Amino acid sequence: MPETVRRTLATVDEHLPEAMRAVEHELTALLRRGRAVSSELAREVHPGLEPDAYGLLLWLRRCGSVRLTDLAARLGVGKGTLSRQIHGLEGLGLVRRDPDPADRRAARLSLTEEGQRRFDAAQGGRLERFRQTLGTWSAADVGDFARLLRRFNEEYF
């Protein structure tokens, strides 16, 4: 690493408030654990499902039906990458493409009935784990946590 970059990083680190360091540490721990949980959830949905695909299923479940270009924009990924991932989900029988009634050249993506069933079963287990973890928190604290996570996601990503 060049000396100027090293000095700049040292200066930034010196002035970084302790609370920001704590946020960075906790967020790193959350993301690391989240990847492990996503792997488990993906296997619960389907043994051949890639860990990152659980998030795609979550968005498709939430949207109901969405164009690939809109989903790619929402997730911040390229259409080519997303198309390959969707193709894999189609191969597993979890996602389908239907013609877009507004534009016959485009398709709308949605979960198949089997995809919904499998996703809902896996999500039910995850929500139960959240209930156990957050069960001692007040409703106001859980609401604040959700609100702050949403705000962070909207501003950071």
Summary of the structure (lengths in Angstrom):
residues: 157
radius of gyration: 19.6
end to end distance: 27.1
largest distance: 58.1
contacts: 388
relative contact order: 0.09
helix: 72%
strand: 11%
